[in-house]
Amino acid sequence: MKGIPEMMSENRTGCRGRLGAVDILYYNDSVKKPACRIFIGRSGRPRYVAQRRFPMLFPGMLFLLLLLVVTPFWSRGARAQMVSGRFMTSFYSFQQYDTLNASKLSLRGYEAMQLNFGAGNYQLHTYLLATNDFLTDYPGDPLLRAANLYFEARKIANVVDLKFGRQPVFSKVGVSSFDGLSANARFLDDKISLVAFGGALPPMNEKLELNSNLKDNMLYGAQAYYSPFDNFRVGGAFVDKNFKPPSYYTYRLTVDHTSSPVQDSVLIDPSAVANRFVSGDLSYYTDRVSGYFRLDYDLNYYNVNRTEVSLRYSPFRLLSANVGYFHRDSRLPYNSIFSVFDHSGTDEYDIGANLMFNQNISAFGSYSRIVYTGDNSNQFTIGTTIYLFTVSFSHNDGFAGNLNGVNAQFIYPFMDRKFVAIASASVSDYKILQELTSTNRLYSGSLGVTYRPLNLLSINLQGQYYQDPIYRSDFRGYLQVSYYFFKNFSSN
């Protein structure tokens, strides 16, 4: 079968295998050491790989960042020092069903800690996440993750902003976090903006450490924008992302030309895969008319991966209409095992409108036709908003399945907006395949309240209910407590 590996081992001290772009490591059961590792490239010629790892820990990087950020505090020119942050504690309870239709109750806890320290144009940004389950044991719990941890220096020579550390990047063709350096420069009264970034991808679980395999987990790219006049902008972006999927152990049947096959314990060690894209876009915006065009090109597969064209027109303030076209291909990494299978993209045509009768009453509607290879699907939604109440009807048919659903949501603030009640409910009839005659009915709803005794403190409590013939019924609870703070210090 195309794309399915065939791995064979004639003895435990030697190995031979065949799998495009995958490292295969056989273990000797007696000594628990790898016998050999081979890599079969796209050319079909095997080559032996010796992987070097560099164990670099995060504390060293953290110490460097702290040193950089406190240095401006010691200088005489540092007059305004500030610290800000946000702590968010969440608990989420749910039932998890296994394949035997048995369930277990989980209570997941999340702690988000966002702290920012700064003086003048120098700031240290941190965003740490801690997770744990208090009722069920999960591998890796408890876990402390670092989503952000970077030092920022702004307005260097009144032109350049620098960031160093673990930081997010939002490029047209690449959204990710990385451990490295980025630079943002602006010229000609911000009419020209240039951004360059590069570094190592963090571990997949975002642990407080650097990736031990830097060679196969790298990200770099750039983007540029130019606005020759107001409301118009043209831009371009490039990203190159190499990442290595994690290794795992499994069993494979070893064919040794005897009467019965033997199960062999094997470490599957996939090789690094890559995404390389360039993108260009044009945008124009006014209160009456706006338009957007974007095109993404895959430099590995040499094809257009995404095309987007959208237009919005508002003949008067209370009415707006929009049309759009979207072409999307599967974004498969180069050298991935999934790239050997046939795949094709989709074309989507959209039209929609929004009409406001007055400040509290409006109506909306949209229609989409999605064209697949050999089939298509239709989707439309109509609804209205009356003050704090919204109700809508949705219909899907065709290749994506059939669904008819009614959704309603109500938001009500009271006691000088210290409390905000939120309720929602939906009823849907659906069937997975077009040719089926019977449908499944799904009920879902939620009821919650948000309490803000102070401007910087909010408490959110919510219950969620779900029922359908497949998953029967499920009730879930959610509690979140958020606290914000900001303090500005002065040396005067």
C-alpha positions as semicolon CSV with decimal commas, in nm:
position;residue;x (nm);y (nm);z (nm)
1;M;0,000;0,000;0,000
2;K;0,137;0,339;-0,094
3;G;0,277;0,534;0,196
4;I;0,270;0,247;0,446
5;P;0,613;0,156;0,587
6;E;0,766;-0,188;0,557
7;M;1,020;-0,252;0,832
8;M;1,212;-0,574;0,874
9;S;1,489;-0,694;1,103
10;E;1,673;-1,024;1,053
11;N;1,854;-1,012;1,387
12;R;1,859;-0,799;1,700
13;T;2,202;-0,654;1,641
14;G;2,140;-0,538;1,286
15;C;1,844;-0,381;1,110
16;R;1,712;-0,283;0,774
17;G;1,399;-0,092;0,690
18;R;1,221;0,111;0,426
19;L;1,022;0,423;0,491
20;G;1,049;0,754;0,311
21;A;1,175;1,033;0,534
22;V;1,149;0,841;0,863
23;D;1,423;0,740;1,104
24;I;1,381;0,385;1,239
25;L;1,567;0,287;1,555
26;Y;1,566;-0,082;1,661
27;Y;1,643;-0,170;2,018
28;N;1,832;-0,476;2,135
29;D;1,611;-0,637;2,401
30;S;1,904;-0,784;2,590
31;V;2,108;-0,467;2,643
32;K;1,844;-0,199;2,576
33;K;2,074;-0,007;2,345
34;P;2,007;0,103;1,992
35;A;2,147;-0,132;1,733
36;C;2,141;0,120;1,450
37;R;1,952;0,410;1,304
38;I;1,900;0,456;0,932
39;F;1,737;0,726;0,726
40;I;1,594;0,667;0,383
41;G;1,583;0,997;0,194
42;R;1,359;1,092;-0,094
43;S;1,633;0,982;-0,333
44;G;1,603;0,627;-0,202
45;R;1,964;0,610;-0,085
46;P;2,009;0,525;0,283
47;R;2,234;0,734;0,496
48;Y;2,324;0,694;0,861
49;V;2,233;0,977;1,094
50;A;2,414;1,069;1,413
51;Q;2,197;1,305;1,610
52;R;2,371;1,547;1,846
53;R;2,175;1,707;2,125
54;F;2,258;2,019;2,317
55;P;2,091;2,016;2,663
56;M;2,029;2,388;2,719
57;L;1,810;2,480;3,014
58;F;1,581;2,777;3,047
59;P;1,714;2,917;3,379
60;G;2,025;3,051;3,208
61;M;1,816;3,235;2,955
62;L;1,588;3,365;3,231
63;F;1,886;3,499;3,426
64;L;2,012;3,683;3,117
65;L;1,671;3,838;3,058
66;L;1,644;3,952;3,420
67;L;1,992;4,103;3,402
68;L;1,904;4,295;3,088
69;V;1,578;4,429;3,224
70;V;1,704;4,542;3,568
71;T;2,006;4,725;3,424
72;P;1,797;5,028;3,316
73;F;1,649;5,042;3,669
74;W;1,995;5,110;3,813
75;S;2,070;5,394;3,574
76;R;2,006;5,755;3,673
77;G;1,797;5,811;3,362
78;A;1,535;5,560;3,470
79;R;1,256;5,774;3,614
80;A;0,940;5,575;3,538
81;Q;0,935;5,213;3,644
82;M;0,622;5,004;3,621
83;V;0,498;4,656;3,694
84;S;0,174;4,512;3,563
85;G;0,023;4,169;3,557
86;R;-0,273;3,941;3,540
87;F;-0,346;3,624;3,735
88;M;-0,618;3,396;3,605
89;T;-0,723;3,081;3,794
90;S;-0,958;2,840;3,616
91;F;-1,118;2,505;3,697
92;Y;-1,293;2,293;3,437
93;S;-1,475;1,968;3,517
94;F;-1,587;1,714;3,256
95;Q;-1,648;1,344;3,196
96;Q;-1,418;1,159;2,961
97;Y;-1,544;0,845;2,788
98;D;-1,317;0,568;2,666
99;T;-1,380;0,311;2,392
100;L;-1,557;0,077;2,638
101;N;-1,822;0,341;2,707
102;A;-1,692;0,390;3,060
103;S;-1,636;0,740;3,194
104;K;-1,410;0,908;3,445
105;L;-1,446;1,250;3,600
106;S;-1,174;1,509;3,552
107;L;-1,113;1,841;3,721
108;R;-0,854;2,039;3,530
109;G;-0,690;2,336;3,696
110;Y;-0,522;2,618;3,504
111;E;-0,316;2,904;3,642
112;A;-0,215;3,181;3,401
113;M;0,044;3,430;3,527
114;Q;0,122;3,734;3,317
115;L;0,383;3,972;3,458
116;N;0,544;4,272;3,288
117;F;0,832;4,476;3,434
118;G;0,956;4,792;3,267
119;A;1,151;5,113;3,289
120;G;1,135;5,362;3,006
121;N;1,173;5,180;2,676
122;Y;1,288;4,852;2,836
123;Q;1,045;4,583;2,946
124;L;1,042;4,219;3,048
125;H;0,728;4,028;2,943
126;T;0,634;3,693;3,096
127;Y;0,332;3,468;3,049
128;L;0,346;3,138;3,240
129;L;0,083;2,864;3,244
130;A;0,048;2,587;3,503
131;T;-0,189;2,291;3,452
132;N;-0,289;1,992;3,662
133;D;-0,577;1,748;3,704
134;F;-0,698;1,696;4,060
135;L;-0,912;1,385;4,005
136;T;-0,746;1,187;3,724
137;D;-0,378;1,110;3,668
138;Y;-0,252;1,225;3,329
139;P;0,104;1,186;3,198
140;G;0,300;1,507;3,238
141;D;0,090;1,655;3,519
142;P;0,157;1,894;3,678
143;L;0,314;2,102;3,400
144;L;0,457;2,454;3,397
145;R;0,468;2,614;3,053
146;A;0,613;2,940;2,928
147;A;0,406;3,096;2,651
148;N;0,599;3,426;2,663
149;L;0,929;3,515;2,826
150;Y;1,115;3,789;2,643
151;F;1,300;4,118;2,689
152;E;1,192;4,415;2,476
153;A;1,387;4,730;2,391
154;R;1,179;4,994;2,215
155;K;1,267;5,291;1,996
156;I;1,635;5,219;1,951
157;A;1,754;5,525;1,755
158;N;1,379;5,603;1,734
159;V;1,354;5,339;1,459
160;V;1,397;4,980;1,581
161;D;1,222;4,764;1,844
162;L;1,404;4,447;1,955
163;K;1,266;4,141;2,135
164;F;1,477;3,858;2,272
165;G;1,347;3,538;2,431
166;R;1,037;3,323;2,393
167;Q;0,787;3,529;2,199
168;P;0,491;3,490;1,964
169;V;0,510;3,582;1,598
170;F;0,205;3,665;1,386
171;S;0,307;3,645;1,024
172;K;0,065;3,601;0,736
173;V;0,201;3,253;0,664
174;G;0,328;3,153;1,006
175;V;0,183;3,186;1,354
176;S;0,398;3,034;1,623
177;S;0,615;3,089;1,928
178;F;0,993;3,069;1,915
179;D;1,300;3,124;2,132
180;G;1,507;3,383;1,958
181;L;1,534;3,741;1,833
182;S;1,297;3,966;1,638
183;A;1,340;4,320;1,510
184;N;1,076;4,569;1,397
185;A;1,178;4,885;1,213
186;R;0,959;5,172;1,092
187;F;1,045;5,446;0,842
188;L;0,886;5,748;0,673
189;D;0,634;5,824;0,948
190;D;0,542;5,455;0,981
191;K;0,458;5,424;0,611
192;I;0,717;5,145;0,583
193;S;0,737;4,864;0,839
194;L;0,995;4,583;0,833
195;V;0,994;4,280;1,065
196;A;1,254;4,002;1,081
197;F;1,258;3,710;1,325
198;G;1,443;3,386;1,384
199;G;1,515;3,127;1,648
200;A;1,438;2,780;1,781
201;L;1,093;2,634;1,825
202;P;1,011;2,561;2,190
203;P;0,934;2,207;2,307
204;M;0,585;2,097;2,204
205;N;0,462;2,120;2,563
206;E;0,623;2,467;2,606
207;K;0,819;2,358;2,911
208;L;1,059;2,596;3,084
209;E;1,357;2,484;2,881
210;L;1,506;2,525;2,539
211;N;1,457;2,265;2,270
212;S;1,728;2,000;2,294
213;N;1,730;1,946;1,917
214;L;1,797;2,290;1,774
215;K;1,903;2,173;1,431
216;D;1,564;2,029;1,338
217;N;1,341;2,281;1,515
218;M;1,401;2,626;1,372
219;L;1,183;2,914;1,255
220;Y;1,281;3,228;1,071
221;G;1,114;3,473;0,840
222;A;1,034;3,834;0,760
223;Q;0,748;4,057;0,657
224;A;0,720;4,408;0,517
225;Y;0,438;4,659;0,472
226;Y;0,413;4,981;0,276
227;S;0,131;5,234;0,298
228;P;0,177;5,496;0,023
229;F;-0,142;5,680;0,129
230;D;-0,409;5,662;0,397
231;N;-0,633;5,352;0,415
232;F;-0,420;5,152;0,167
233;R;-0,149;4,899;0,248
234;V;0,052;4,644;0,052
235;G;0,259;4,377;0,222
236;G;0,457;4,060;0,185
237;A;0,583;3,785;0,416
238;F;0,814;3,484;0,415
239;V;0,848;3,203;0,669
240;D;1,062;2,889;0,689
241;K;0,964;2,651;0,968
242;N;1,142;2,320;1,035
243;F;1,014;2,098;1,312
244;K;1,065;1,741;1,420
245;P;0,768;1,536;1,545
246;P;0,830;1,357;1,874
247;S;0,960;1,001;1,879
248;Y;0,752;0,716;2,012
249;Y;0,776;0,342;2,079
250;T;0,554;0,089;1,904
251;Y;0,547;-0,272;1,789
252;R;0,615;-0,392;1,437
253;L;0,596;-0,745;1,294
254;T;0,938;-0,877;1,200
255;V;0,941;-1,116;0,904
256;D;1,224;-1,364;0,962
257;H;1,111;-1,626;0,706
258;T;0,998;-1,863;0,979
259;S;0,658;-2,013;1,047
260;S;0,535;-1,730;1,274
261;P;0,607;-1,356;1,280
262;V;0,757;-1,195;1,587
263;Q;0,663;-0,860;1,739
264;D;0,958;-0,623;1,754
265;S;0,977;-0,325;1,991
266;V;1,076;-0,028;1,775
267;L;1,141;0,339;1,835
268;I;0,987;0,539;1,551
269;D;1,192;0,855;1,515
270;P;1,043;1,074;1,238
271;S;1,274;1,314;1,064
272;A;1,222;1,689;1,053
273;V;0,956;1,830;0,822
274;A;0,931;2,178;0,685
275;N;0,695;2,454;0,577
276;R;0,821;2,729;0,345
277;F;0,575;2,993;0,228
278;V;0,567;3,339;0,078
279;S;0,260;3,561;0,095
280;G;0,140;3,890;-0,048
281;D;-0,164;4,099;0,038
282;L;-0,341;4,425;-0,048
283;S;-0,592;4,602;0,174
284;Y;-0,804;4,915;0,146
285;Y;-1,047;5,042;0,408
286;T;-1,295;5,328;0,447
287;D;-1,624;5,352;0,631
288;R;-1,815;5,292;0,307
289;V;-1,604;5,038;0,116
290;S;-1,320;4,804;0,201
291;G;-1,139;4,530;0,012
292;Y;-0,874;4,266;0,081
293;F;-0,665;4,037;-0,139
294;R;-0,419;3,773;-0,023
295;L;-0,220;3,496;-0,191
296;D;0,001;3,233;-0,021
297;Y;0,250;3,029;-0,224
298;D;0,411;2,702;-0,108
299;L;0,782;2,703;-0,195
300;N;0,817;2,330;-0,131
301;Y;0,528;2,201;-0,344
302;Y;0,534;2,490;-0,595
303;N;0,163;2,566;-0,583
304;V;-0,079;2,831;-0,459
305;N;-0,183;2,725;-0,111
306;R;-0,438;2,995;-0,034
307;T;-0,621;3,273;-0,216
308;E;-0,857;3,519;-0,053
309;V;-1,058;3,801;-0,210
310;S;-1,318;3,992;-0,007
311;L;-1,517;4,311;-0,057
312;R;-1,747;4,502;0,180
313;Y;-1,977;4,784;0,073
314;S;-2,198;5,002;0,292
315;P;-2,426;5,230;0,085
316;F;-2,544;5,392;0,406
317;R;-2,453;5,362;0,774
318;L;-2,715;5,102;0,875
319;L;-2,659;4,860;0,587
320;S;-2,348;4,667;0,484
321;A;-2,298;4,381;0,239
322;N;-2,000;4,161;0,172
323;V;-1,885;3,908;-0,089
324;G;-1,581;3,685;-0,081
325;Y;-1,389;3,404;-0,248
326;F;-1,151;3,165;-0,070
327;H;-0,931;2,889;-0,207
328;R;-0,758;2,667;0,046
329;D;-0,523;2,373;0,000
330;S;-0,414;2,139;0,277
331;R;-0,108;2,286;0,447
332;L;0,100;1,969;0,459
333;P;0,460;1,989;0,578
334;Y;0,721;1,893;0,322
335;N;0,872;1,549;0,384
336;S;0,562;1,448;0,583
337;I;0,421;1,096;0,544
338;F;0,081;1,252;0,462
339;S;0,221;1,415;0,150
340;V;0,220;1,078;-0,035
341;F;-0,160;1,067;-0,032
342;D;-0,381;1,245;-0,283
343;H;-0,532;1,565;-0,154
344;S;-0,706;1,861;-0,309
345;G;-0,824;2,201;-0,200
346;T;-1,162;2,367;-0,163
347;D;-1,316;2,676;-0,320
348;E;-1,561;2,879;-0,115
349;Y;-1,794;3,155;-0,233
350;D;-1,953;3,379;0,034
351;I;-2,216;3,649;0,040
352;G;-2,366;3,823;0,342
353;A;-2,546;4,132;0,468
354;N;-2,617;4,311;0,795
355;L;-2,904;4,557;0,844
356;M;-2,953;4,774;1,154
357;F;-3,307;4,902;1,202
358;N;-3,197;5,109;1,501
359;Q;-2,934;5,096;1,773
360;N;-3,093;4,791;1,942
361;I;-3,240;4,589;1,654
362;S;-3,052;4,434;1,363
363;A;-3,077;4,143;1,120
364;F;-2,802;3,944;0,950
365;G;-2,763;3,667;0,697
366;S;-2,492;3,483;0,506
367;Y;-2,462;3,212;0,241
368;S;-2,160;3,000;0,147
369;R;-2,106;2,742;-0,124
370;I;-1,803;2,520;-0,078
371;V;-1,682;2,324;-0,380
372;Y;-1,488;2,003;-0,316
373;T;-1,340;1,767;-0,572
374;G;-1,644;1,586;-0,712
375;D;-1,890;1,730;-0,460
376;N;-2,002;2,049;-0,288
377;S;-2,172;2,184;0,023
378;N;-2,411;2,470;0,103
379;Q;-2,425;2,666;0,427
380;F;-2,646;2,958;0,523
381;T;-2,735;3,143;0,843
382;I;-3,004;3,401;0,918
383;G;-3,070;3,572;1,248
384;T;-3,162;3,881;1,441
385;T;-3,044;4,069;1,747
386;I;-3,303;4,248;1,961
387;Y;-3,138;4,448;2,236
388;L;-2,961;4,178;2,445
389;F;-3,117;3,873;2,276
390;T;-2,982;3,699;1,963
391;V;-3,145;3,411;1,776
392;S;-3,029;3,246;1,453
393;F;-3,104;2,952;1,224
394;S;-2,830;2,758;1,041
395;H;-2,849;2,501;0,762
396;N;-2,571;2,286;0,616
397;D;-2,602;2,025;0,342
398;G;-2,387;1,833;0,095
399;F;-2,043;1,681;0,138
400;A;-1,990;1,834;0,486
401;G;-2,306;1,663;0,618
402;N;-2,657;1,784;0,693
403;L;-2,752;2,006;0,986
404;N;-3,047;2,225;1,079
405;G;-3,003;2,416;1,402
406;V;-3,153;2,697;1,606
407;N;-2,927;2,894;1,840
408;A;-3,021;3,155;2,099
409;Q;-2,816;3,368;2,337
410;F;-2,915;3,618;2,604
411;I;-2,688;3,860;2,792
412;Y;-2,823;4,065;3,080
413;P;-2,622;4,303;3,304
414;F;-2,766;4,415;3,639
415;M;-2,670;4,588;3,966
416;D;-2,475;4,862;3,788
417;R;-2,311;4,597;3,567
418;K;-2,139;4,429;3,858
419;F;-2,321;4,113;3,749
420;V;-2,363;3,993;3,391
421;A;-2,580;3,687;3,327
422;I;-2,521;3,485;3,009
423;A;-2,750;3,207;2,884
424;S;-2,741;3,015;2,556
425;A;-2,925;2,717;2,408
426;S;-2,926;2,529;2,079
427;V;-3,120;2,246;1,917
428;S;-2,984;2,075;1,605
429;D;-3,087;1,787;1,381
430;Y;-2,793;1,641;1,192
431;K;-2,682;1,342;0,990
432;I;-2,328;1,267;0,891
433;L;-2,399;1,131;0,541
434;Q;-2,632;1,286;0,283
435;E;-2,792;0,952;0,190
436;L;-2,899;0,864;0,545
437;T;-3,271;0,893;0,617
438;S;-3,258;0,919;0,997
439;T;-3,120;1,218;1,186
440;N;-2,972;1,270;1,530
441;R;-3,097;1,543;1,759
442;L;-2,849;1,738;1,969
443;Y;-2,930;1,961;2,266
444;S;-2,677;2,194;2,423
445;G;-2,687;2,493;2,650
446;S;-2,498;2,696;2,905
447;L;-2,584;2,922;3,195
448;G;-2,336;3,146;3,368
449;V;-2,274;3,469;3,553
450;T;-1,980;3,709;3,570
451;Y;-1,924;3,910;3,888
452;R;-1,698;4,216;3,896
453;P;-1,683;4,356;4,252
454;L;-1,383;4,568;4,144
455;N;-1,262;4,694;3,808
456;L;-0,952;4,474;3,839
457;L;-1,126;4,158;3,965
458;S;-1,375;3,935;3,785
459;I;-1,526;3,595;3,874
460;N;-1,690;3,384;3,605
461;L;-1,902;3,075;3,682
462;Q;-2,063;2,868;3,407
463;G;-2,241;2,535;3,363
464;Q;-2,262;2,357;3,027
465;Y;-2,498;2,076;2,921
466;Y;-2,483;1,852;2,615
467;Q;-2,702;1,562;2,498
468;D;-2,731;1,355;2,182
469;P;-2,788;0,982;2,097
470;I;-2,416;0,912;2,051
471;Y;-2,261;1,070;2,362
472;R;-2,582;1,056;2,567
473;S;-2,564;1,341;2,820
474;D;-2,279;1,540;2,968
475;F;-2,269;1,824;3,220
476;R;-1,960;2,041;3,263
477;G;-1,866;2,317;3,503
478;Y;-1,629;2,610;3,460
479;L;-1,495;2,858;3,718
480;Q;-1,251;3,139;3,646
481;V;-1,109;3,412;3,870
482;S;-0,910;3,693;3,707
483;Y;-0,715;3,968;3,878
484;Y;-0,536;4,257;3,706
485;F;-0,293;4,505;3,858
486;F;-0,076;4,794;3,745
487;K;0,173;4,994;3,947
488;N;0,380;5,288;3,829
489;F;0,687;5,375;4,040
490;S;0,876;5,702;4,029
491;S;1,225;5,789;4,143
492;N;1,119;6,142;4,240
